[in-house]
Amino acid sequence: MKNIFLSCLMIFLFKSLSIAQITATDYTLNDCAGNPHHLFAELDEGKVMVISFVMPCLSCIGPTIASSDDVANFEISHPGRVIYIISDDNGTTPCSTLSSWVSTNGISNAITVSNTALNMSQYDGNGIGMPKIVVLGGAAHKVYLNENNGQNSHQLSEAINEALGTASINCIENINPDINLYPNPASKSVTLEYNFDYTEEFSIVLYNLIGEKLITVIPEKQFEVKYITQINTEMFSNGIYFIKLNSKTFSKVIQFAISQ
């Protein structure tokens, strides 16, 4: 128990120290709809900004959609306070192209921005990889999350909660299932093997490249550590797909291909 406490304390201190030294880069710009924005002024009003930097690219679609869903979950409890922005990585892609990409992928709660005043290099202290997702908030204009190459719903929600001032300190981020997906590319079916050190209800959702939900599986609660779920894919055409494992405390998006 003592080791667990020390582990949690070290993680919290490392997280606090690494984030406390990072502040947001201010901007004043118009979004793709022509609406003006001043970052620090909006943060001072109590808003939290979740920014997903995209190229846009194919591999950005799944995590960007997942982030959109996570932000939407806060609209009931904190209406109008959590703002989702999809920004071109360098601010050079035409707004028409970026807005079309967002619309095609069915993301309806995002503000689209393509302006050099907001670009991914401003947050490259944690490296660069798309989609890069950052969470900004508070009167100190603090960076609460800076994540590359994907999306973790639990970490995103925790960062938003912390920015809203309602976060709790716990060790849930230590829960990180070992997930294997095979074969990849898949043909007739794809198999998921994943290990949990706890039991709770969760779902497995299969998405296509444009974010449409194709299959939802709710595995029966098990008391074994190892889970195995097989999904039939023979009815789907060749291409890129995403599987999202989602529970109250964990979410993971995995990309794979189907090749019949």
N, C-alpha and C positions, 0 to 999 in steps of 0.2 A: 504493500500500500504506500509505504514511504517512497519507494522508487517511482511509482506512478505519479505521486504528487510532485516529486522533483522533476520528472519528465515534463509534466504539464507546466510547471513553473518556468522551466528553461525554454519551452516552446513559446510561452506567453511573453517572456522577457525578450527573446530573440525577435519575435514578431513585432513587439512594441518598439524596440530599438531600431529595427530596420525600417519601420514605417514612419516613426516619429521624425526622422531626419528628412523626409521627403514631403514637399508641398507641391500643389498643383501649379501649372503655368497658366497665367491669366490670358484671356482672349476677349476681344470684342469683334463680333462678326455677324453676318446675316446667314441664316440657314438656307437650305435649298428652296424653301417656300418663301424666302424674302423676309423672314421674321428676325429682328435683331436680338442678339444675346451678348451679355457681359458676364463671364463666368463668375468672377468674385462677387458681383452683385447678387447673382442668383444663389450662390452658396451662402451669402450673408442673410438671405431671406429664409434660410432653413431648408433649401432644396438639396437633394443628393443627385449627383450626376453619375450615371453609368455609361461609359463610352466604350463602344466596340470599334476598334480600328480594323478595317478590311481593305482589300485591294481594289474592287471586290474579287474574291476567289472562291473556287468550288469548295475547298476544304473549310472555308469560313462559314458556310451556310448552316450546318448543324449546330455548332456552338453559338452562333449569332441568334438563331431561332430559340435555342434553349435559354439564352440570356434574356431574350424578349419575354418569354413565358415567366421567368423568375421575377422580372421587374413588374410584370402585370399582377403578380400575386400581392404586391404591396399597395395596389391602387385602392383596395377596400379599406385596409387599416390605416393607410397614410395617403389619402387622395391628393393628387397633384404635387406630391413632395419628391417622388423618385422619378427622375427624368431619364429616358433611354435615348442615347445619341448613337447613331451609326455614322462614323466618319471615315472618309477616304484616308488611307495611310499617310500619303504625302500632301493631300489637299489639292491634287492636280487633276483628278478624274472629273469629267463634266458632271454637273449635278443631274442632268437627264439620265446619264448612264447609271449613276449610283441609285437614284430614286427608282429607276426601273428594276434594278436588281433587288431592292428592298421590297417593292410591290410584288414582283414575281415570286418571291419566297414567302409571301403572305404575312409579312411583318407590318402590323398596323399601328403599333404604339411607339414608333421610333421617330425622332427628329433626324433628318439626314443633313449632313454637313460635308461640304467639300471646299475647304478654305485653308490656305497655307498657315493661317494663324493658329490652327489646331492640327497637329500632325503627330505621328507615332514617335518620332525621334525625341519629342519632349519628355517621353517616359521610357527612354532606352536604358536607364540605369539598371533595370532588371533584364536587359537583353531585348532583342526584337524577334517577334514571331507572330504571325497572324492566325486567327484573330487575337489581337492584344486587347484585353478587357481591363479597364481601370475604373475604380470607384472613388469619387471625390466628394468631400462634404465638410461641413462645419465652418465656424468663423475663422479657424486657423487654416482653412483651405487645404486640408490634409488629404493625402493619398491613402486610402484604406485598402486598396487592392491593386496589384499590377501583375496580371497573369498573361502568359504567352501561350500560343499554340493550342488553344482549347478553352474548355469551360468546366468549372466545378460548381454545381448549383449550391452546394452547402457553403463553400467558401464565399461565393458571391452573396448569398443571403446573409451570412454572418457579417460581411463587410458593410452591406447596406444597413443592417441593424445597428452596427457600431456607429456608422455615420449618422444615423437617426438618433443615436443616444440611447438605444434600448438593448444593446448587446449584452450578453452574459458571457463570463469566462468559463470555458469548460474544455474538456479534452477530446471533444468529438472529432476534431480534425485528425486524431490518431487513427480513427477508423478508416482504413483504406483497403478495400477488398482487393485481393489478387484476382484479376479478371483475364481469362484467356478466351479468344474467339477464333474458331477454326471451322472449316478451311477458309482461307482468304487469298484469292477469290473463292466465293462459294458457288455451288451449282444447284443441287436439289434441296440442300438444307444448310443451315449454319448452326453450329453448336457453341453455347456459352458455358464455360466453367468458371465459377467464382466462389471465393471463400469469404465467409463472414465470421466474426467472433461474437456475433450477437444475432438475435432473431427478431425480425419485425416485418410488417407487410411492405412489399415494394412491387413495382411494375417494371416491365420491359416493353419498350415501344420501338417499333421499326418505322423509320421515316425514309422517304425517297429524297432525291436531291433538291426538290423544291419545297421540302418541309411538310409534305402531306403525311398524315399518320396512316400507315398501312395495316399494322397489326399491333394489338396490345395484349400482353400476356401478364396475368397475375399469378405468379408461382405460389403454390401452397406453402404455408409456413412450415419450416422444417427445423429439426433440432440438431441435424447434422451440420458440421461446419461447411462441407462442400456441397454446392448446388450444381446441377447440370440441367440446362434448358436447351431444347432443340427447336428451331423455328423452320418451318417449311418455306422455301424460297423459289420453288420451281415454277410458280405462276408469275414471277416477276421478270421483267426484261433486263438485259445486261446494263450495267451502269454502277454508279456510286450510291451507297445507302448509308444510313446511320442507325445505330441502336443506342437507345438511352435507357440506362438503369436508373431508377428514381425511387427514393424512399423519403421519409421525413427528415432524415439526417445525412443522406448521401445521394449524389447524382453524378453520373459519368456518361459522356457521349463517346461512342466508338465508331469510327468510320471503317467500312469494308466495301468490297466490290462483289458483284454477281456476274459470273461469266458462264453461260450455259453451253 
